[in-house]
Structure formats: C-alpha cells, structure tokens
Amino acid sequence: MVEKTQKPRTFEDRVLGVIETLAPAEQRIARFFVDQKQAVLLNSAAQIAQLAGTSDATVVRTARALGFESLSTLRAALLEELTGAPSPGTRMQRTLAETGSQASDALHHVIGMHEQALDVLRREEFAASFERCIDNLANAARRHVFGIGPSGAVADYASLQFNRIGLPTNALSASGIALADRLLWIGKGDVVLMIAYAPLYREVEVLLEQAGKHDVPVILISDDLGLLIADKVAEVLPVPRGNAGHLAMHGGTMVLIESLIVALAAKGRDAAIDSLDRLSQLRGAIDKTWSKRGTRKRK
C-alpha cells in the first residue's frame, strides 16, 4: 500500500487552524495577517495596528498566540512561503482571477495596485529614508544601479537619467558571469542602488560581498528582500509590486526612481542644468536638425 504524502500546511492553514481559539480582537488581527500579507511584511507592529484599527500590543500578542515567537518570526514564515517563486503563468492566472473579464476591469485593478504602492511612498517614515538616500547618492563619487530581468531595464533607465544630470553612474544590469566585469567598477566612495527581490540570487549575494569589501553603502529598493539582508544594506525603500504571488507591477518603483532623479537634480541644480545643456549641445553637434525633429516644415 502506497502511503500518501501529506501536503505541508500553508501560512493560511496554520492561522485558520487556531483562529477560533483566539479572543475576538486577536481573531481580527489574525484575519488581517492572512488577507493583508504585503502589509504585514512591509509595516511595523505599530503601523499594522493602525491599519487594522487596534493596538501594537494586540498585534504582537496575536503573533504569539498563533504559535510564533514574535512578529518577526511570523514575518519570516510568511516571507518564506511567499518567495516560493510561483511561475509567471501562475502569477498571471492569480492576477486575472481578481481582475475581471472587461478591459476596464483590468485598468481599474492595475490603477488600484499602483495607488496602494503610492500610499507607501507618501508615508513620513518613507520620506525620511528617501532624504537619507538622496544624501548618499548625491555625495558619492560614483553611483551603481543594480537590477536584472525586468528590473534591469529600470536600472538602465535610472543610470541614464543620473548621468544626464551630471552624476557619473554605472548600470549593473547584466546577469550571470557577465556581471563580474561590471562589479570591477565598484570602489571606495561609491554607492549602490539595488533593485532586487526575493529569493536571494547569487548575483545579489556577490554584489553585497563586493560592496562590503570596499565599504560601499547599499540602498535597497524591494518589497520583500529587506528582511533577509537588512544587516547588509544602509537603507531599505520598501515599494510594493502588487499582490504577493501575483503579476509583479513596477509602477511604484518607476515613480520612486523618477522622484530620485528630480530630488538629485534639485540638490545639485546648477550642475544638473549645465550637464543637460551640454547634452543638448552634443545632440546638435551630431545632428544639426535634431532640435527641429517633429516640427512641420513650412512651405
């Protein structure tokens, strides 16, 4: 007789299995843990309490009542489950199941996801971290922006725009052994802006090791990796990418990148404008008609 393999319990199974034994206030928080996983990962006990309409003591007490040593332990278990890397097809299926069948449904669903991300960017604590990041980026000798896969395109864009405003920047957007050549660029006095997400890829590990050797601060943009590498980075800018396990959405990250560009330009206003003027001159030297492109010729 073949013995059936028991399916491992999910985070949700673990919570729902004991929820009826909890006090009413704790039941409400337990349901919040299940329904708002992203918020649990991104927020402190006090912030979760504010979102759920309770006290931070109740949040911590509920985590322990569910069998976790602390809220941090609960987060770690949740993160481990969420970073099981579902396939792109599975992510899309989950997203479509919530979206609806009409094109307008998709539009409103995606707008709603981005509004949630923007709500995080508006918080006072995020703004304070953002200010510190601007100081780090502005005062560095050179900047390096890391991202691979879809994030690689964002890294390339950020590097291009930083260079345009007079801030020497390299894009660490290659993966595999091709990244090794670019890691040679990192030196003392630099700063790394890392766009990365769980699981912890080997490229991320090696980049952190290289940055550590040269005492180079790392600024992390992520919605889930911060808990794994918090002790190895100077700042974490937690930007949600939609619902966990669903299609990743980068709108919030792009808003953050463009906020960094404008803030850095404002901090070094004269240098930024001079650099952009030189860019226009170089364009004109390459193509005399460049400034007239797109204009209608007069007869």
Secondary structure, 3 states (H helix, E strand, C coil): CCCCCCCCCCHHHHHHHHHHHCCHHHHHHHHHHHHCHHHHHHCCHHHHHHHHCCCHHHHHHHHHHCCCCCHHHHHHHHHHHHCCCCCHHHHHHHHHHHHCCCHHHHHHHHHHHHHHHHHHHCCHHHHHHHHHHHHHHHHCCCEEEECCCHHHHHHHHHHHHHHHCCCCEEEECCCCCHHHHHHCCCCCCCEEEEECCCCCCHHHHHHHHHHHHCCCCEEEEECCCHHHHHHHCCEEEECCCCCCCCCCCCHHHHHHHHHHHHHHHHHCHHHHHHHHHHHHHHHHHHCCCHHHCCCCCCC
